[in-house]
Amino acid sequence: MAATSKNQAANVPRGTRIRGKWNKQSYQVIKKLGNGALGTVYLADSNRGNVAIKVGIDSMSITSEVNVLKQLSMVQGTVLGPFFYEVDDWEMNGRCYPFYVMEYINGEPLFSFIERRGKEWLGILMLQLLRDLGALHREGWVFGDLKPDNLLVEGSPPTIRWLDVGGTTGMGRSVKEFTEFFDRGYWGLGTRVAEPSYDLFSAAMVMINAAYPQRFERPKKDSELFLLNKIEKSPLLNAYKPILKKALKGSYQNASEMRQELFSLLQGVKSVASNRSPTSSKSRVKSRQKRQKPKKQKRSGWIETVLLFAFILFFYTLYLVGHVF
Amino acid sequence: MKKGTLRQILLITDGCSNQGEDPVAMAALAREHGMTVNVIGVLDENERTDSGLKEIENIALSGGGIHQLVYARQLSHTVQMVTRKAMTQTIQGFIHKELQSILGAEKEIEDLPPDKRGQVVEVVDELGETMDLEVLIMIDTSASMQHKLPTVEDALLDLSISLHSRIGQNEYALYAFPGKRKQVEQLMDWTPQMKDIHTIFPKLSSGGITPTGPALKEAIEAYQKKRSKRGLLEDGGYFEESGS
């Protein structure tokens, strides 16, 4: 749409001083952090230290995000989303660019962290994510656009943080913003009504994405079966199969239910991991046996049919022979 | 409190009109009737974007709506997004007028301090979620669109998932142009459910002409008819004056 006018806010050069029209605070741009649907985020220096600034074009959508951030900053106890500092307008070259200032989260993208530190982090970070989602839901919000791009792992001990709250929607409304792969509507597995199970579906898809970094497109039909197949084919996901399955089906009423089951699942996995080699090979054998069982039954069924047929043929021949003589 | 209904025409096409009235003029007429005309241009993967672009843009501009060019595979996401954005834009338009009557003629939302804008946005969000919506969908079924029609079908189903997740009521009607014998053909009369779409789509036949203007004209008439019918139902025999 307004692609040409977007450029100025999307390419603010390093060293530029962004000065607020209303609050008179000023910020010096250090570098660009990323492009969102509704604006560009920069790292900037200020008297608060390093902050992240989102500069947009449309003041309504920037304001809408500010509304959410303000609400989240009011939630006590847990840190949900980046901490919000202020909102203002920046006038440059006769145009007015709305912007807001928030905490700079100096983290690593979720998947690169898991790649670097080990697959076992996936389950643990998911536990953290589900706890935060639970807190968010209790406040009457649904995250909406949950995807790896919006998740960072920060600090030590590693903690999962979420970035973009553009999709955050009040409970019971229709989800404002979503990404197809993580959207249950796209997969034909539910509505886009903002409710806890919407986020839990996306959380399951984030885990699936971890095993399939390239993602994949939906099939023409039976997408539930298709996704379950993808889970079974991946050794990483197979460990989480029971909770993934339920999350995709929308069987969880809230995040803590899913978190609880993931927790006990992880405990099971951990005890397996502690005496790694014998148990894991045994369990592998077991699972192979399990998979082969139905095959065997099928084969024995087939043998039965052949035997029966041979038997009948034998008697029929006897009967024919009896007739001839 | 009756919140009123948003009326949209959603035009899905891939190029220039070549028959009948000027679609840009028809879009302007639709706007006069209180409808918004949104246009989505569907491109082939290796298609350049200039042909037909200007017309698509102009139709949306004079229809007070939004236009967007997309490749067929991105259509689903775009259709629901454009519809949603257009709703917000229309509502912002109302609010803008209201604000001007309170704050004075030259005042814009941007003239409010950022802290006050929050409340305005909340009102817009609330209305976008709860207002009733009527979307008349017009699909270009000319020859070049033929292989894109399955994607269009997916996109419309996707749209209905999004709209049905809202609190407000929705109604759809579906038209194709060119029709089998006429320039425009009604595929589906006003209905709150889009689910029977599979049964309609295979029947589409594609021809060489693209009568976008006449199609828009028909859409306006369809809205008028719907209105007068409703007037009859709600006000007990009273015909609402139609401006045509």
Boltz contact constraints between the chains, C-beta under 6 A:
constraints:
  - contact:
      token1: [A, 22]
      token2: [B, 113]
      max_distance: 6.0
  - contact:
      token1: [A, 59]
      token2: [B, 110]
      max_distance: 6.0
  - contact:
      token1: [A, 60]
      token2: [B, 121]
      max_distance: 6.0
  - contact:
      token1: [A, 63]
      token2: [B, 117]
      max_distance: 6.0
  - contact:
      token1: [A, 63]
      token2: [B, 118]
      max_distance: 6.0
  - contact:
      token1: [A, 63]
      token2: [B, 121]
      max_distance: 6.0
  - contact:
      token1: [A, 64]
      token2: [B, 121]
      max_distance: 6.0
  - contact:
      token1: [A, 67]
      token2: [B, 118]
      max_distance: 6.0
  - contact:
      token1: [A, 87]
      token2: [B, 114]
      max_distance: 6.0
  - contact:
      token1: [A, 88]
      token2: [B, 114]
      max_distance: 6.0
  - contact:
      token1: [A, 96]
      token2: [B, 110]
      max_distance: 6.0
  - contact:
      token1: [A, 173]
      token2: [B, 129]
      max_distance: 6.0
  - contact:
      token1: [A, 174]
      token2: [B, 165]
      max_distance: 6.0
  - contact:
      token1: [A, 174]
      token2: [B, 166]
      max_distance: 6.0
  - contact:
      token1: [A, 180]
      token2: [B, 77]
      max_distance: 6.0
  - contact:
      token1: [A, 185]
      token2: [B, 161]
      max_distance: 6.0
  - contact:
      token1: [A, 191]
      token2: [B, 165]
      max_distance: 6.0
  - contact:
      token1: [A, 192]
      token2: [B, 161]
      max_distance: 6.0
  - contact:
      token1: [A, 192]
      token2: [B, 162]
      max_distance: 6.0
  - contact:
      token1: [A, 192]
      token2: [B, 165]
      max_distance: 6.0
  - contact:
      token1: [A, 193]
      token2: [B, 165]
      max_distance: 6.0
